[in-house]
Amino acid sequence: MTQAPIPVVVNGATGKMGRETIKAIAASKDMTLVGALARNPDRIGQDVGEVAGCGPLEVPILNDMQGTLALASQEKQPAVMVDFTHPDVVYENARAAIAYGVRPVIGTTGLSVEQLNDLADFADKASIGCLVIPNFSIGVVLMQQAAVQASRYFDHVEIIELHHNQKADAPSGTAIQTAQLLAEFGKAFNPPTVDETEKLPGARGSQTEDGIRIHSVRLPGLIAHQEVIFGAPGQLYTLRHDTSDRASYMPGVLLCIRKVLELKSLVYGLEKVL
Ligand SMILES: NC(=O)c1ccc[n+]([C@@H]2O[C@H](COP(=O)([O-])OP(=O)(O)OC[C@H]3O[C@@H](n4cnc5c(N)ncnc54)[C@H](OP(=O)(O)O)[C@@H]3O)[C@@H](O)[C@H]2O)c1
C-alpha cells in the first residue's frame, strides 16, 4: 500500500525561501501542499504556484494562520508547517502550529534561547515533533563538523558570516550555532594577548561567552556565506561555505518535513536528523 502524501503548509510562502519551498514541495511525490500563508494584501487570493513560478497548484495564498492550521489538522495524515517568515512572528507561529497538532519545521532564524526552551517544553508536553533548523544546507553541516574537528587543535577562532542586506537578524543563526558547537567541549577560545581598545564600538565584532568572535557583513549581492578562521603561530586554517542559490537548501527542507513526523519533541539543527 502506498503511503498518503504528507500535507504541508508553507508560512511565508511569497518570500524568497517560501517560493523555493513551494516549488520543491510541488515536485515531491510524497508531499501535498495544503496551505500557503503570507501578509501582503496584493498577494492574498493568488494561486501560490503561479507566484512561486511553478504553474497553478490550486492553493490560494491566505493571511489566516489559525484557519489554515485548523484545516491542516483535519487532514488524514499528520500535517507539517514550514516557516520562513520573520524573527518577530516565528515564535507565535510555532506555538500555534503545535497547539493545532501541526508539526513545525522552522527555518526562520532569530528565536531567543528562552523562546527555544519554551517551544521545547510545549512540544514535549504535546508529544509533537518540532524541528528548528538554522541552516538547511548539508554543506554547512559538513563545514561545522570540520570546524569542531579543528577546534581541538586551535585556541583562536573567529567567524565571519556574510548575508544579503534584507536579513533582519544578526549574527546569523548559523554563526551562533557554529559557535555553540565549537564551545560544546568547554574550551575557552581566544585568550587575550594584548589590552585591546575598540576605537569604533563593534570593530571586533560580537563575542560569545566562550570568547568566539562573530562578525556580520550585510550587502546586496550576497546570499549566504560563512567563514570559520582558525589561527595559530605560523598558520591559518580557513573553512568557507558559499550558497549561490536557495535551491541548495531544499534537500534539507524536504528531509526535515519527512523526519519531523517521526519525532515527539523539539530537535535543533540539521546535523541531528541527517
Ligand atoms: N534556515 C535556513 O536555512 C534559512 C535560509 C535562508 C533564510 N532563512 C531565514 O528564513 C527567514 C525568511 O527569509 P526570506 O529570505 O525568505 O525572507 P523574505 O523573502 O523577506 O520572506 C519573508 C516571508 O515572510 C512573510 N512575513 C514577513 N514578515 C512577516 C510578519 N511580520 N508576519 C507574517 N509574515 C511575515 C512575508 O510575507 P509578505 O511579503 O506578504 O509580507 C514573506 O512571505 C529569515 O529569518 C531568514 O533568516 C533561513
PDBQT file of the ligand as one rigid body, heavy atoms in Angstrom, charges set to zero:
ROOT
HETATM    1  N1  LIG A 301      17.238  28.005   7.879  1.00  0.00    +0.000 N 
HETATM    2  C1  LIG A 301      17.746  28.314   6.698  1.00  0.00    +0.000 C 
HETATM    3  O1  LIG A 301      18.450  27.519   6.046  1.00  0.00    +0.000 OA
HETATM    4  C2  LIG A 301      17.451  29.675   6.121  1.00  0.00    +0.000 A 
HETATM    5  C3  LIG A 301      17.902  30.031   4.843  1.00  0.00    +0.000 A 
HETATM    6  C4  LIG A 301      17.555  31.287   4.351  1.00  0.00    +0.000 A 
HETATM    7  C5  LIG A 301      16.810  32.150   5.129  1.00  0.00    +0.000 A 
HETATM    8  N2  LIG A 301      16.424  31.780   6.375  1.00  0.00    +0.000 N 
HETATM    9  C6  LIG A 301      15.594  32.631   7.227  1.00  0.00    +0.000 C 
HETATM   10  O2  LIG A 301      14.242  32.498   6.779  1.00  0.00    +0.000 OA
HETATM   11  C7  LIG A 301      13.526  33.713   7.040  1.00  0.00    +0.000 C 
HETATM   12  C8  LIG A 301      12.859  34.206   5.754  1.00  0.00    +0.000 C 
HETATM   13  O3  LIG A 301      13.847  34.502   4.817  1.00  0.00    +0.000 OA
HETATM   14  P1  LIG A 301      13.478  35.013   3.329  1.00  0.00    +0.000 P 
HETATM   15  O4  LIG A 301      14.777  35.388   2.726  1.00  0.00    +0.000 OA
HETATM   16  O5  LIG A 301      12.608  34.045   2.627  1.00  0.00    +0.000 OA
HETATM   17  O6  LIG A 301      12.640  36.339   3.692  1.00  0.00    +0.000 OA
HETATM   18  P2  LIG A 301      11.616  37.152   2.768  1.00  0.00    +0.000 P 
HETATM   19  O7  LIG A 301      11.946  36.989   1.331  1.00  0.00    +0.000 OA
HETATM   20  O8  LIG A 301      11.579  38.536   3.349  1.00  0.00    +0.000 OA
HETATM   21  O9  LIG A 301      10.198  36.449   3.028  1.00  0.00    +0.000 OA
HETATM   22  C9  LIG A 301       9.529  36.544   4.248  1.00  0.00    +0.000 C 
HETATM   23  C10 LIG A 301       8.134  35.950   4.112  1.00  0.00    +0.000 C 
HETATM   24  O10 LIG A 301       7.519  36.025   5.391  1.00  0.00    +0.000 OA
HETATM   25  C11 LIG A 301       6.378  36.889   5.365  1.00  0.00    +0.000 C 
HETATM   26  N3  LIG A 301       6.496  37.806   6.520  1.00  0.00    +0.000 N 
HETATM   27  C12 LIG A 301       7.439  38.733   6.752  1.00  0.00    +0.000 A 
HETATM   28  N4  LIG A 301       7.220  39.376   7.922  1.00  0.00    +0.000 NA
HETATM   29  C13 LIG A 301       6.096  38.824   8.411  1.00  0.00    +0.000 A 
HETATM   30  C14 LIG A 301       5.349  39.069   9.575  1.00  0.00    +0.000 A 
HETATM   31  N5  LIG A 301       5.724  40.002  10.481  1.00  0.00    +0.000 N 
HETATM   32  N6  LIG A 301       4.248  38.323   9.770  1.00  0.00    +0.000 NA
HETATM   33  C15 LIG A 301       3.876  37.388   8.890  1.00  0.00    +0.000 A 
HETATM   34  N7  LIG A 301       4.538  37.115   7.734  1.00  0.00    +0.000 NA
HETATM   35  C16 LIG A 301       5.630  37.829   7.517  1.00  0.00    +0.000 A 
HETATM   36  C17 LIG A 301       6.483  37.665   4.060  1.00  0.00    +0.000 C 
HETATM   37  O11 LIG A 301       5.168  37.899   3.599  1.00  0.00    +0.000 OA
HETATM   38  P3  LIG A 301       4.775  39.294   2.910  1.00  0.00    +0.000 P 
HETATM   39  O12 LIG A 301       5.787  39.506   1.815  1.00  0.00    +0.000 OA
HETATM   40  O13 LIG A 301       3.404  39.046   2.424  1.00  0.00    +0.000 OA
HETATM   41  O14 LIG A 301       4.904  40.319   3.979  1.00  0.00    +0.000 OA
HETATM   42  C18 LIG A 301       7.214  36.681   3.146  1.00  0.00    +0.000 C 
HETATM   43  O15 LIG A 301       6.299  35.740   2.608  1.00  0.00    +0.000 OA
HETATM   44  C19 LIG A 301      14.569  34.670   7.647  1.00  0.00    +0.000 C 
HETATM   45  O16 LIG A 301      14.515  34.596   9.053  1.00  0.00    +0.000 OA
HETATM   46  C20 LIG A 301      15.896  34.106   7.176  1.00  0.00    +0.000 C 
HETATM   47  O17 LIG A 301      16.971  34.432   8.036  1.00  0.00    +0.000 OA
HETATM   48  C21 LIG A 301      16.728  30.561   6.875  1.00  0.00    +0.000 A 
ENDROOT
TORSDOF 0
